[in-house]
Amino acid sequence: MADKDSVEKYLENNPQFAKDYFDKKLRADALSAAFSAPVDVKDTASFKDMNSIQEAAIIFELVQELQKQGSVEQSLHKVFQRIAMIVQADRVGYFLCRARNGIPELATSLFDVTPTSKFEANLVHPQTEIVFPLDMGVVGFTAQSKKPQNVPDVSANKKFCDFVDKQTGYKTKCMLTFPLVADKECIGVAIALNKIGADKFSPEDELFHKYMNFAQVIALQHHTAYMFNVESRRSQVLLWSASKVFEELTDIERQFHKALYTVRTYLLCERYSVGLLDMTKEKEFYDEWPVKLGDVEPYKGPKTPDGREVIFYKIIDYLLEGKEEIKVIPGPPADHWALVSGLPTYVAENGFVIFYLNVFQKEPVDETGFVIKNVLSLPIVNKKEEIVGIATFFNRKDGRPFDEHDEQITEALTQFLGWSVLVCDTYDRLNRMEWRKDIAQEMLMYQTRCTKAEMQSILNTKEKFDAEPEDCDQKDMYKLLKGTCPPADNVNGENLYSFGFSDFPVSEFNLIKAGIRMFFELGVIEKFKVPAETLTQWMYTVRKGYRDITYHNWRHGFNVGHTMFCLLQTGKLRRYYSDLDAFAMVAAAFCHDIDHRGTNNLYQTKSASPLAKLHGSSIMERHHLEYSKTLMAEESLNIFCNLQKRQFENVQHLFDVCIIATDLALYFKKRTMFQNIVNATEPMPDEKEAIAYISNNSTRKEIVMAMMMTGCDLSAITKPWEVQSKVALMVAAEFWEQGDLERTVLDQQPIPMMDRNCAEQLPKMQCGFIDFVCSFVYKEFSRFHKEITPMFDGLNNNRAHWNELAEVYNAKMKAIEDQKKKLEEEEAKKEVMLGLCLQQRSRLTLKM
């Protein structure tokens, strides 16, 4: 029987037989048990000729490792144990690639891995990790080149650096390196050091690369999961920041606090603080006096990039470990723990993102016992690229230092916070504009509101009752006010119920009283409980709201209000409207051109005036409307103060309809609709049927109302010739003034209607205006209500007068043309005679 030595000798001399034998007899479970058991490797040659079953067993175990849950370091540790056994390395290690402050670096993650070493002993804790840049050593070169390296003798390799050896006391002789890559980015480098039983790693040992692919898969899986977590947290940070930022618009501190507190769970740090910087760029002049006098030293400390002194006016501190706690420190002292290191000040001065790695402190920073280990500090920058604050994050929860991915998350937060400052700034600017508007409005109302003395000139309660209006009984004041106002049939000889009413004999002061009289005639004062003093002040203020310009002044405003009164009362159109409607329509008519500037909408657009920028269409009409509503907003001027809410809203809507309807650009849109209403009501024999047809339909009521406003606005064209001719000259004069502005200010040639050089064409233009615009309005109203026929008759009479003047002008122009033509003919005859004379002279010359 063969002994052990002879069998061993036979197997060595017959390797093919040994291979065939082990292929048949050796099973994977035996190898698996062997690999799962602790291995003490002593003989290099025993792993030299690994067969396919052995390799399959190792691969099977590595595949199992891929399916296990755990940290990336645990999974890689088991892979590196097998690799250490396969290549007979004295030890295997793993360096993690990361970046801080924009600089890539390598840090030890697993160190001194052997086939039998324990994971806890090989794991490098963040406090003891060795860090060096990528441009240093063979490991750094591997990370940069992303190519494996086999260095047989490190002493002969120029790229080798003994930095790590000096830190650990280990002596590296030869090494294998392998980069772990994800998306063309190196995420780590595995190393095998010092071949056991040999001076260097052989080319056969480089086959360990195929086993390293398992390490790469593991690293890639965990890297992908980590990046997914990073992107998920960043998305949540942005989402919640946006949600909370726009919840708070009034105060930047509350805005920051809401956003930062909401996203705390996604930041994965133990504590963070936000220092808010003073945004004052220039001191008040009185603060500079002590410095200029030498009593106070000038500021010599750090400044922000835009030149502001670095002064933190508030710190908000969030402690997230244990019991959550939030502290707000206004006016923090320089020795406050969040500032004493100088890091926030440095970031505010330079605008850099700063990482502090392994910042150990012997004592806690405050009474909570908190100890700083690592720090990430970055600026909060607004849209103007001004640093508004510093966000500092302390101690990543997993113990590792902050990396570039943490920077991405926190930077997304701080950028959003910085940009959101614009929201607060915009809101603040809007508030300031609103406050300025209120102040300007108050100043305006002070100048235009009816004063107590002006009110007493109409409603003289002091003389009559020896008391202020608020101390008098309303019935007594109604009686006094009625007695003060002129009777409707005799306003300086003019009748308020007549379409031919002329304001020329009446003073502007008496027109105010006449306007008040019309409201009494409508019967709306006592019905809607309008205070006598409020009505007086409103009417007087409306008069003062009209500017002293050539035509669109208080007299025009009164005439339009008067014509509305006449259409309702004399023209019998009130049957379609309620008392409140009539009240609102007459009031709107009085206000329809308030604060007119003497120029039309087209001029406002051409000159790019603030009104044109504010209102896109019907520019002046919308301004008159806003002014009217401003008066309504004043308690002492609101003649609708005792209406119910719904009634008041209806009044405001009627103001919208009436005043916007005075834009002639809209007239051509509504004329067909009005004509259809007239056509529908004209054949109705029953008056009640026509009333129901219009009054029961709000749209038809508004169309008729809008056309009434047009008829009121143009009513001067229907007045007696003695009145209308004067008014036409005033209108033309105002147009010519606008034409002068167009020529001088806008450097444009005005149209003939606005050109004073075309003044002689006024009769012709008036005829054209009557035919093209006015005739339809009053013709249809005379069909609609026979009571309005006097307006149409007055229009036709005025057209006849203008036509006569136009014919005179045409005759004059024809005479001028004839004279010009005659002169041209005479000149032509002279030229012919001169030509004949020259021909005759030339013939005589030839004969001689």
Helices and strands as residue ranges (DSSP letters): H 4-13, H 15-25, H 28-36, G 44-47, H 52-66, H 72-87, E 89-100, E 103-113, H 119-122, G 126-128, E 131-133, H 137-145, E 149-151, G 154-156, H 163-168, E 175-182, E 185-195, G 203-208, H 209-245, H 252-262, H 264-267, E 269-277, H 285-292, E 312-319, E 325-330, H 343-350, E 354-356, E 375-381, E 387-396, H 404-448, H 452-456, H 461-465, G 469-471, H 474-484, H 508-522, H 532-545, H 554-569, G 573-576, H 579-591, H 601-606, H 610-614, H 619-633, G 635-637, H 645-660, H 664-681, H 687-695, H 698-713, G 715-718, H 721-744, G 752-754, G 756-761, H 762-769, I 770-774, H 775-784, G 786-788, H 789-847
